[in-house]
């Protein structure tokens, strides 16, 4: 998975990160993207959270081996600083040992 984002963003303004997933492993029944920030559930004060993910759970659907999925996620920075957003993005991959009737191909993403 690769990510691209603006090199600079303004505090409290939304910005978009584009992710591209190249599946060279196997067919997956479901692919989910989950935002897992540090200290999740530890601090109750929103003012202490430096980065907000606008869509912390994204269901990307079925993904065939050899296919590419492109998608975007909106973020907002609440405190100035340097942040590595991708370290908190996790892929959840659902698969089975054999799939006799895979779901129909999903249309290619146009970006």
N, C-alpha and C positions, 0 to 999 in steps of 0.2 A: 504494500500500500504506500502510495506517495501522497504528499500534501503540498499545496501551494497557497500562499497568502500574501497580502500586501506586506512590504518590508517595514512600513511604519503605519501605525493606526493612532487615532485620537482617543483619549480617555473618554469613556461614556458614550462613544459612538459605535454602533454595530458595524461589524465587518464580516466578510465571508471567507471561509477556508474551503478550497476545493480539494476533495480527496479522489484518488483514482485507485481502484482495486483491480489488480490483474490476478485472476485465479489460474494458477498453473498446477494446482494440487489435485482436485477431483470435483465432481458435481456436489454442490451443497443444496440441501432442501431449503435452508433459510440462512440468511446472513444479516446480522444485526450489528450496529455500531453503538457502543455505549460509552458515555462520558463518565470517567471515574476520577474526579479530582482528589487531591490529597486532603486529608482532614475531613472527609465527607462525614457529616453527622456529628462532628466534634464541636464546631462553633455554631452558635445560634444567631450570631449577629451578622447580617448580610454585609455590613461595612467591612468585615474582616476578609471576605472572599474577594480575591483580586481579579478573577476571571469568571464570567458567566457564559455558560453554553445555552443557547436558545432552544436547542433540540437535543437534549441529553440522551435520547434513545431513538434511533432511526432503524426501521425495519426495511432492509434493502431487497428482500425477497429471495427468490431462487437464483442460483448462479452456477452455470455450467462450466466445466473445466475448459480453459482456453479463452473464456470470455472476460470482458473488462466492464466494470461498473464505475460510472462517474457520479458523484453527488457532492452537494455543498452543505456546510453547516455554518450557521451564524453564531458569532461570539460577540461579547462586549468586555472590554478591559475596564475595570473600575479603579485601578491604581497604576500609576506609571511603573514601568519596569520591563524586564526582558523575560518572556515566558516561552516555554517549550510546550505547545498545546498537544502535540501528537503523543507525548508520553502518557497522557491521560485518556487517549482514545483507544478503546479495546474492541477487537472484532470477536463476535460470538458466532461460531460456525456450527450449524446443525447438519448432520449427515447420517446415513445408515450404511451398513456394509454392502448392501445391494439395493438398487432401486429398479423395480420391474416396470413401473409406470411413472416416469418423471413428469412433473408439471410441464405445460406447454412453454415454449421459449418466450421469454419476456422481450418486449420491443427494446431496441437499442436506445440508450440515452442520448439525447441531442443536447449539447451544451454550447 
